[in-house]
Amino acid sequence: MEIISIISLAILGYLLGSLPSSVWVGKAYYGVDVRDHGSGNAGATNTFRVFGKEIGFIVLFLDIIKGVTAASLVHFLGFVDPGTEQFINLQLLFGLLAVVGHIFPVFEHFRGGKGIATLFGMLIGIHYVLALACLALFIVVLLLTKYVSLSSILATVAFPVLTIFVFKRDEPLLIAFGIAASILVILTHKKNILRLLNGEESKAKLFTPKP
């Protein structure tokens, strides 16, 4: 019975992540698929680029909530005590499946986003102080460079480093997840990295006032 409950919540976590916020919100407001414009990515960054701040922040919020909700599904398992290694491992499982769902959404032909916002939401659900530290680094890099992709990569890579050396967490799966997440983000940002190296990456205009 316990394994059935875990499997059921794991599937639910993936389905939550698969909810294509940017695609559905874009179609609802403008009748446009965000993947047909900008970078072709179904994520919050491209939503900002294609539809502007208002829709961008709505999608960003929804993508973060997906990760928080998925990581919180573990609370439905009455046989797992909060704070234990098993509890954290299940949070990682459900949250990671939400990230996978965001990248490969079953509801939209497996063409999704890069999972950064959902990953951040998952981290909030597991360790909000660590999440805020990664967010602070993201904001600093973004303000200095105006590159969302670079900010996302560095903030994610900082996750396992902060976990081990600053917060002194020793859960093996949490550390392994941090390393795996860093690799995943680098792989999903390969084109961005090439554009950064070639000086062709677009800079964010989130803080640029309209003329």
Backbone as JSON, one array per atom type, in Angstrom:
{
  "sequence": "MEIISIISLAILGYLLGSLPSSVWVGKAYYGVDVRDHGSGNAGATNTFRVFGKEIGFIVLFLDIIKGVTAASLVHFLGFVDPGTEQFINLQLLFGLLAVVGHIFPVFEHFRGGKGIATLFGMLIGIHYVLALACLALFIVVLLLTKYVSLSSILATVAFPVLTIFVFKRDEPLLIAFGIAASILVILTHKKNILRLLNGEESKAKLFTPKP",
  "N": [[0.82, -1.2, 0.0], [1.97, 1.23, 0.78], [3.97, 1.62, -1.18], [2.39, 1.88, -3.43], [1.1, 4.29, -2.89], [3.28, 6.04, -2.97], [4.12, 5.76, -5.65], [1.83, 6.69, -6.94], [1.78, 9.4, -6.13], [4.17, 10.2, -7.24], [3.64, 10.03, -9.97], [1.67, 11.98, -10.06], [3.21, 14.19, -9.41], [4.8, 14.44, -11.73], [2.77, 14.99, -13.59], [1.84, 17.43, -12.62], [4.07, 19.04, -13.13], [3.96, 18.9, -15.85], [1.98, 20.61, -16.65], [1.58, 23.03, -18.92], [2.26, 26.03, -18.44], [3.1, 28.47, -19.77], [2.35, 28.01, -22.43], [-0.45, 27.54, -22.32], [-1.39, 29.88, -21.01], [-0.52, 31.85, -22.78], [-2.0, 31.18, -25.06], [-4.55, 31.55, -24.03], [-4.66, 34.31, -23.49], [-3.74, 35.57, -25.85], [-4.14, 33.87, -27.95], [-1.96, 32.63, -29.01], [0.8, 30.44, -29.49], [3.49, 30.32, -27.46], [5.78, 28.99, -28.12], [6.11, 29.28, -30.79], [7.42, 31.59, -31.25], [10.04, 34.0, -30.48], [12.59, 32.45, -28.67], [11.56, 29.98, -29.02], [11.1, 28.46, -26.89], [9.23, 27.0, -24.21], [9.06, 28.47, -21.73], [9.32, 30.63, -18.79], [11.11, 32.75, -19.3], [11.12, 33.09, -22.12], [8.47, 33.72, -22.36], [8.31, 36.24, -21.11], [9.8, 37.58, -23.02], [8.25, 37.35, -25.34], [5.54, 38.01, -24.68], [5.63, 39.97, -22.72], [5.89, 41.72, -19.49], [3.64, 41.39, -17.69], [2.24, 38.96, -18.4], [4.46, 37.37, -18.33], [5.26, 37.35, -15.59], [3.06, 36.09, -14.48], [3.24, 33.51, -15.59], [5.78, 32.78, -14.62], [5.26, 32.7, -11.85], [3.35, 30.61, -11.76], [4.88, 28.47, -12.71], [6.8, 28.23, -10.69], [5.14, 27.57, -8.54], [4.33, 25.04, -9.32], [6.61, 23.48, -8.79], [6.91, 23.85, -6.01], [4.5, 22.73, -5.07], [4.7, 20.06, -5.98], [6.94, 19.12, -4.53], [5.83, 19.25, -2.05], [3.99, 17.25, -1.93], [4.68, 15.06, -0.48], [3.74, 15.35, 2.07], [1.3, 14.18, 2.14], [1.77, 11.6, 2.69], [1.31, 9.81, 5.31], [2.92, 8.03, 6.67], [5.51, 8.84, 6.66], [7.95, 10.63, 8.35], [8.33, 14.12, 8.83], [11.34, 15.92, 8.04], [13.07, 13.79, 8.14], [15.5, 11.67, 6.49], [14.29, 10.04, 4.59], [11.96, 11.48, 4.07], [12.97, 13.84, 2.86], [14.18, 12.65, 0.64], [11.95, 11.72, -0.78], [10.71, 14.13, -1.3], [12.55, 15.14, -3.11], [12.28, 13.26, -5.16], [9.56, 13.6, -6.03], [9.61, 16.33, -6.67], [11.65, 16.44, -8.62], [10.5, 14.95, -10.64], [8.49, 16.69, -11.35], [9.99, 18.73, -12.51], [11.04, 17.33, -14.69], [8.64, 16.87, -15.96], [7.99, 19.49, -16.66], [9.95, 20.07, -18.55], [9.52, 18.04, -20.4], [6.56, 17.98, -21.22], [3.67, 16.03, -21.0], [1.23, 16.91, -21.86], [1.65, 18.62, -23.96], [2.94, 17.53, -26.24], [5.48, 16.87, -25.35], [7.18, 19.06, -25.53], [8.59, 21.38, -23.82], [9.67, 23.77, -21.32], [12.77, 24.9, -19.82], [12.91, 24.32, -17.17], [13.87, 25.8, -14.97], [12.44, 27.63, -13.26], [10.57, 25.88, -12.1], [12.28, 24.1, -10.88], [13.4, 25.82, -9.01], [11.13, 26.33, -7.48], [10.7, 23.79, -6.42], [12.95, 23.6, -4.8], [12.37, 25.57, -2.93], [10.31, 24.3, -1.59], [11.72, 22.3, -0.34], [14.02, 23.38, 1.03], [13.9, 26.38, 2.0], [15.63, 28.49, 2.73], [18.07, 27.91, 1.52], [17.12, 28.06, -1.06], [16.57, 30.81, -1.25], [19.14, 31.81, -1.08], [20.26, 30.91, -3.48], [18.57, 32.28, -5.18], [19.3, 34.92, -4.59], [21.9, 34.98, -5.64], [21.28, 34.55, -8.32], [19.88, 36.95, -8.91], [21.86, 38.9, -8.47], [23.81, 38.23, -10.44], [22.22, 38.56, -12.7], [21.62, 41.31, -12.59], [24.17, 42.33, -12.95], [25.02, 41.3, -15.42], [22.82, 41.0, -17.1], [22.07, 38.7, -18.36], [19.86, 36.16, -18.51], [20.13, 33.42, -18.88], [22.83, 32.85, -18.1], [22.69, 33.64, -15.43], [20.85, 31.76, -14.47], [22.23, 29.35, -14.85], [24.56, 29.68, -13.2], [23.36, 30.05, -10.68], [22.13, 27.59, -10.31], [24.29, 25.8, -10.38], [25.51, 26.68, -8.1], [23.93, 25.6, -6.16], [24.55, 22.77, -5.26], [27.08, 23.36, -4.23], [26.63, 25.27, -2.18], [24.99, 23.7, -0.6], [26.71, 21.71, 0.38], [29.04, 23.07, 1.45], [28.25, 25.42, 2.77], [25.68, 25.17, 4.03], [26.09, 22.73, 5.14], [24.8, 20.24, 4.72], [24.25, 16.75, 4.75], [22.84, 14.83, 3.4], [22.94, 12.25, 1.14], [21.41, 11.92, -1.29], [20.35, 14.46, -1.68], [22.61, 15.98, -2.19], [23.53, 14.62, -4.45], [21.4, 15.12, -6.13], [21.65, 17.9, -6.43], [24.01, 18.08, -7.9], [23.26, 16.62, -10.18], [21.15, 18.23, -11.08], [22.54, 20.52, -11.78], [24.04, 19.59, -13.94], [21.95, 18.91, -15.67], [20.76, 21.43, -16.15], [22.86, 22.72, -17.45], [23.03, 21.14, -19.75], [20.5, 21.62, -20.9], [20.85, 24.2, -21.55], [22.63, 24.43, -23.59], [22.65, 25.7, -26.14], [22.35, 28.32, -25.35], [24.72, 28.71, -23.96], [26.59, 28.51, -26.02], [25.85, 30.77, -27.48], [26.46, 32.71, -25.59], [29.24, 32.45, -25.43], [29.87, 33.26, -27.98], [29.09, 35.82, -27.93], [26.49, 36.43, -28.62], [24.17, 36.14, -27.2], [20.93, 37.1, -26.08], [20.15, 39.95, -24.11], [18.43, 40.49, -21.02], [15.53, 42.55, -20.66], [14.05, 43.26, -18.54], [14.2, 45.19, -16.58], [14.36, 47.49, -17.9], [13.12, 50.62, -18.59], [10.16, 51.48, -20.44], [10.27, 53.35, -23.47]],
  "CA": [[0.0, 0.0, 0.0], [2.84, 2.39, 0.85], [4.63, 1.82, -2.46], [1.36, 2.36, -4.36], [0.9, 5.7, -2.58], [4.45, 6.77, -3.45], [4.07, 5.76, -7.1], [0.72, 7.57, -7.34], [2.19, 10.79, -5.95], [5.25, 10.44, -8.19], [2.97, 10.3, -11.24], [1.01, 13.28, -9.9], [4.27, 15.2, -9.49], [5.13, 14.61, -13.15], [1.63, 15.63, -14.26], [1.84, 18.83, -12.2], [5.12, 19.69, -13.89], [3.6, 18.9, -17.27], [1.03, 21.68, -16.96], [2.37, 23.99, -19.71], [1.78, 27.36, -18.07], [3.35, 29.49, -20.79], [1.58, 27.7, -23.63], [-1.87, 27.73, -22.07], [-1.65, 31.29, -20.7], [-0.33, 32.58, -24.03], [-3.15, 30.91, -25.93], [-5.74, 32.12, -23.4], [-4.63, 35.77, -23.58], [-3.48, 36.08, -27.19], [-4.39, 32.86, -28.98], [-0.66, 32.38, -29.62], [1.67, 29.48, -28.83], [4.77, 31.0, -27.21], [6.87, 28.22, -28.74], [6.23, 29.69, -32.2], [8.05, 32.92, -31.3], [11.22, 34.16, -29.63], [13.56, 31.35, -28.67], [10.86, 28.72, -29.27], [11.07, 27.74, -25.62], [7.99, 27.17, -23.45], [9.42, 28.81, -20.36], [8.99, 31.98, -18.34], [11.98, 33.74, -19.94], [10.61, 33.38, -23.46], [7.16, 34.37, -22.18], [8.63, 37.66, -20.91], [10.3, 38.11, -24.28], [7.19, 37.37, -26.36], [4.27, 38.61, -24.24], [5.83, 41.08, -21.81], [6.05, 41.5, -18.05], [2.45, 40.93, -16.99], [2.07, 37.53, -18.66], [5.69, 36.71, -17.9], [5.24, 37.12, -14.15], [2.02, 35.08, -14.21], [3.81, 32.2, -15.93], [6.85, 32.52, -13.67], [4.64, 32.31, -10.59], [2.73, 29.3, -11.93], [5.94, 27.46, -12.84], [7.38, 28.05, -9.36], [4.14, 26.87, -7.73], [4.36, 23.62, -9.71], [7.69, 22.84, -8.07], [6.58, 23.86, -4.57], [3.41, 21.78, -4.85], [5.19, 18.7, -6.18], [7.8, 18.77, -3.4], [4.99, 19.19, -0.85], [3.1, 16.09, -1.98], [5.12, 14.08, 0.52], [2.96, 15.54, 3.29], [0.14, 13.29, 2.07], [2.19, 10.27, 3.13], [1.29, 9.84, 6.77], [3.88, 7.1, 7.25], [6.86, 9.41, 6.55], [8.11, 11.72, 9.31], [9.01, 15.32, 8.3], [12.71, 16.16, 8.49], [13.9, 12.59, 8.03], [16.15, 11.52, 5.19], [13.29, 9.49, 3.68], [11.07, 12.58, 3.73], [13.67, 14.68, 1.9], [14.37, 11.89, -0.59], [10.69, 11.71, -1.5], [10.53, 15.48, -1.83], [13.41, 15.2, -4.28], [11.67, 12.44, -6.2], [8.35, 14.25, -6.57], [10.0, 17.59, -7.28], [12.41, 16.19, -9.84], [9.55, 14.51, -11.66], [7.81, 17.91, -11.81], [10.94, 19.39, -13.41], [11.04, 16.53, -15.91], [7.37, 17.15, -16.61], [8.05, 20.83, -17.25], [10.81, 19.99, -19.72], [8.88, 17.13, -21.35], [5.16, 17.92, -20.8], [2.84, 15.07, -21.72], [0.06, 17.6, -22.4], [2.01, 19.46, -25.1], [3.84, 16.81, -27.14], [6.81, 16.78, -24.73], [7.97, 20.25, -25.87], [8.38, 22.31, -22.72], [10.69, 24.76, -21.01], [14.05, 24.4, -19.32], [12.72, 23.82, -15.82], [14.54, 26.57, -13.92], [11.47, 28.13, -12.29], [10.0, 24.74, -11.39], [13.37, 23.63, -10.03], [13.48, 26.76, -7.89], [9.97, 26.07, -6.63], [10.97, 22.55, -5.7], [13.95, 23.92, -3.78], [11.65, 26.29, -1.87], [9.58, 23.3, -0.83], [12.65, 21.45, 0.42], [14.9, 24.16, 1.9], [13.65, 27.72, 1.48], [16.79, 29.37, 2.95], [18.98, 27.59, 0.42], [16.48, 28.6, -2.26], [16.75, 32.26, -1.24], [20.55, 32.06, -1.35], [20.42, 30.73, -4.92], [17.85, 33.38, -5.81], [20.12, 36.12, -4.43], [22.98, 34.89, -6.62], [20.65, 34.75, -9.63], [19.57, 38.37, -9.08], [23.12, 39.65, -8.57], [24.39, 37.96, -11.76], [21.33, 39.16, -13.69], [21.81, 42.77, -12.56], [25.51, 42.65, -13.44], [25.24, 40.87, -16.81], [21.54, 41.03, -17.84], [21.88, 37.42, -19.04], [19.04, 35.25, -17.71], [20.69, 32.07, -19.0], [24.03, 32.77, -17.26], [22.22, 33.72, -14.05], [20.22, 30.48, -14.15], [23.28, 28.32, -14.77], [25.4, 29.89, -12.02], [22.55, 29.83, -9.48], [21.9, 26.15, -10.17], [25.58, 25.19, -10.03], [25.8, 27.06, -6.71], [23.09, 24.8, -5.27], [25.29, 21.73, -4.53], [28.21, 23.97, -3.51], [26.07, 25.83, -0.94], [24.47, 22.58, 0.2], [27.81, 21.0, 1.04], [30.04, 23.87, 2.15], [27.67, 26.49, 3.58], [24.62, 24.66, 4.9], [26.61, 21.51, 5.76], [23.85, 19.14, 4.63], [24.97, 15.53, 4.41], [21.98, 13.84, 2.76], [23.57, 11.87, -0.13], [20.56, 12.16, -2.45], [20.21, 15.9, -1.86], [23.85, 16.4, -2.84], [23.52, 14.03, -5.79], [20.41, 15.86, -6.91], [22.21, 19.2, -6.77], [24.97, 17.87, -8.99], [22.5, 16.21, -11.37], [20.4, 19.4, -11.55], [23.51, 21.4, -12.45], [24.35, 18.99, -15.25], [20.73, 19.02, -16.48], [20.61, 22.82, -16.57], [23.91, 23.0, -18.44], [22.64, 20.46, -20.99], [19.34, 22.28, -21.5], [21.25, 25.56, -21.95], [23.79, 24.33, -24.49], [22.58, 26.74, -27.18], [22.6, 29.6, -24.69], [26.15, 28.77, -23.64], [27.28, 28.82, -27.28], [25.58, 32.18, -27.8], [27.22, 33.52, -24.64], [30.64, 32.4, -25.84], [30.0, 33.99, -29.24], [28.62, 37.19, -27.73], [25.23, 36.57, -29.35], [23.03, 35.89, -26.31], [20.09, 38.27, -25.84], [20.13, 40.43, -22.73], [17.09, 40.72, -20.49], [15.11, 43.95, -20.63], [13.01, 43.3, -17.52], [14.32, 46.39, -15.76], [14.54, 48.64, -18.79], [11.86, 51.34, -18.73], [9.68, 51.67, -21.8], [10.51, 54.73, -23.94]],
  "C": [[0.86, 1.26, 0.0], [3.5, 2.68, -0.5], [3.65, 2.33, -3.51], [1.12, 3.86, -4.15], [2.05, 6.54, -3.13], [4.43, 6.86, -4.97], [2.99, 6.71, -7.61], [1.11, 9.04, -7.23], [3.33, 11.17, -6.91], [4.66, 10.78, -9.57], [2.3, 11.67, -11.2], [2.03, 14.4, -9.99], [4.66, 15.48, -10.93], [4.01, 15.35, -13.88], [1.53, 17.1, -13.88], [2.88, 19.61, -13.01], [4.78, 19.83, -15.35], [2.6, 19.98, -17.64], [1.79, 22.82, -17.64], [1.88, 25.43, -19.51], [1.92, 28.37, -19.2], [2.5, 29.27, -22.03], [0.1, 28.02, -23.42], [-2.21, 29.19, -21.78], [-1.52, 32.13, -21.97], [-1.51, 32.4, -24.98], [-4.41, 31.55, -25.37], [-5.8, 33.63, -23.59], [-4.55, 36.26, -25.03], [-3.8, 35.09, -28.31], [-3.11, 32.48, -29.71], [0.12, 31.36, -28.79], [3.05, 30.12, -28.69], [5.93, 30.28, -27.88], [7.07, 28.55, -30.22], [6.96, 31.02, -32.35], [9.28, 32.95, -30.37], [12.2, 33.03, -29.79], [12.91, 30.01, -28.99], [10.73, 27.87, -28.02], [9.78, 28.02, -24.86], [8.29, 27.44, -21.98], [9.1, 30.25, -20.04], [9.83, 33.04, -19.06], [11.47, 34.11, -21.32], [9.23, 34.03, -23.4], [7.34, 35.86, -21.94], [9.0, 38.31, -22.25], [9.17, 38.31, -25.29], [5.97, 38.17, -25.93], [4.43, 39.78, -23.26], [5.77, 40.7, -20.35], [4.83, 40.88, -17.39], [2.25, 39.43, -17.16], [3.29, 36.76, -18.18], [5.69, 36.39, -16.42], [4.17, 36.1, -13.76], [2.58, 33.68, -14.46], [4.93, 31.82, -14.97], [6.29, 32.04, -12.34], [4.05, 30.9, -10.68], [3.78, 28.19, -12.02], [6.62, 27.19, -11.5], [6.43, 27.25, -8.47], [4.11, 25.38, -8.06], [5.43, 22.87, -8.91], [7.43, 22.75, -6.58], [5.54, 22.79, -4.26], [3.9, 20.34, -4.96], [6.05, 18.24, -5.0], [7.0, 18.61, -2.11], [4.05, 18.0, -0.83], [3.43, 15.05, -0.92], [4.32, 14.18, 1.81], [1.7, 14.67, 3.31], [0.48, 11.87, 2.51], [2.32, 10.27, 4.65], [2.32, 8.96, 7.43], [5.33, 7.61, 7.15], [6.97, 10.62, 7.48], [8.87, 12.89, 8.68], [10.42, 15.47, 8.87], [13.62, 14.96, 8.38], [14.5, 12.52, 6.62], [15.16, 10.96, 4.15], [12.34, 10.58, 3.19], [11.7, 13.46, 2.66], [13.86, 13.96, 0.58], [13.09, 11.85, -1.44], [10.34, 13.09, -2.05], [11.35, 15.65, -3.12], [12.8, 14.44, -5.45], [10.49, 13.14, -6.85], [8.69, 15.57, -7.27], [10.74, 17.41, -8.59], [11.5, 15.75, -10.98], [8.75, 15.7, -12.2], [8.7, 18.67, -12.79], [10.98, 18.66, -14.75], [9.75, 16.78, -16.7], [7.35, 18.5, -17.29], [8.86, 20.81, -18.54], [10.17, 19.14, -20.82], [7.4, 16.95, -20.97], [4.31, 16.97, -21.65], [1.65, 15.75, -22.38], [0.36, 18.42, -23.65], [3.12, 18.81, -25.92], [5.29, 16.82, -26.67], [7.75, 17.92, -25.15], [7.72, 21.31, -24.8], [9.48, 23.33, -22.56], [11.95, 24.1, -20.47], [14.01, 24.04, -17.84], [13.31, 24.63, -14.69], [13.56, 27.03, -12.84], [10.87, 27.01, -11.46], [11.04, 24.13, -10.45], [13.51, 24.52, -8.8], [12.32, 26.55, -6.93], [10.15, 24.81, -5.81], [11.94, 22.8, -4.54], [13.32, 24.69, -2.62], [10.93, 25.29, -0.97], [10.47, 22.44, 0.06], [13.46, 22.25, 1.44], [14.83, 25.62, 1.45], [14.83, 28.68, 1.68], [17.82, 29.16, 1.85], [18.43, 28.15, -0.89], [16.69, 30.1, -2.36], [18.21, 32.62, -1.54], [20.83, 31.94, -2.85], [19.73, 31.85, -5.68], [18.67, 34.67, -5.74], [21.26, 36.14, -5.45], [22.44, 35.13, -8.03], [20.43, 36.23, -9.9], [20.83, 39.19, -9.26], [23.73, 39.48, -9.97], [23.55, 38.62, -12.85], [21.51, 40.68, -13.76], [23.16, 43.17, -13.16], [25.67, 42.37, -14.93], [24.02, 41.02, -17.71], [21.32, 39.76, -18.68], [21.09, 36.47, -18.13], [19.66, 33.85, -17.71], [21.91, 31.89, -18.09], [23.64, 32.79, -15.79], [21.64, 32.39, -13.6], [21.26, 29.39, -13.95], [24.09, 28.46, -13.5], [24.63, 29.64, -10.72], [22.33, 28.35, -9.23], [23.18, 25.43, -9.76], [25.94, 25.51, -8.57], [25.03, 26.19, -5.71], [23.87, 23.7, -4.55], [26.46, 22.28, -3.72], [27.73, 24.52, -2.17], [25.58, 24.73, -0.01], [25.57, 21.93, 1.02], [28.62, 21.91, 1.96], [29.47, 24.97, 3.04], [26.64, 25.96, 4.56], [24.95, 23.31, 5.54], [25.6, 20.37, 5.78], [24.59, 17.9, 4.17], [24.07, 14.44, 3.83], [22.53, 13.51, 1.37], [22.71, 12.19, -1.36], [20.36, 13.65, -2.72], [21.43, 16.45, -2.59], [23.89, 15.89, -4.28], [22.54, 14.75, -6.69], [20.97, 17.2, -7.35], [23.19, 19.11, -7.93], [24.25, 17.53, -10.29], [21.73, 17.39, -11.96], [21.33, 20.36, -12.29], [23.83, 20.9, -13.85], [23.16, 19.15, -16.19], [20.56, 20.44, -17.02], [21.65, 23.19, -17.62], [23.54, 22.37, -19.78], [21.47, 21.16, -21.69], [19.66, 23.71, -21.94], [22.44, 25.54, -22.91], [23.8, 25.44, -25.54], [22.86, 28.12, -26.57], [24.08, 29.78, -24.39], [26.96, 29.12, -24.89], [27.08, 30.28, -27.66], [26.34, 33.11, -26.87], [28.7, 33.59, -25.05], [30.89, 33.2, -27.11], [29.54, 35.44, -29.13], [27.31, 37.47, -28.42], [23.99, 36.39, -28.47], [22.26, 37.19, -26.06], [20.12, 38.66, -24.37], [18.7, 40.71, -22.3], [16.79, 42.2, -20.44], [14.03, 44.15, -19.57], [13.03, 44.61, -16.74], [14.53, 47.65, -16.59], [13.21, 49.36, -18.95], [11.48, 51.51, -20.2], [9.89, 53.13, -22.22], [9.2, 55.49, -24.06]]
}
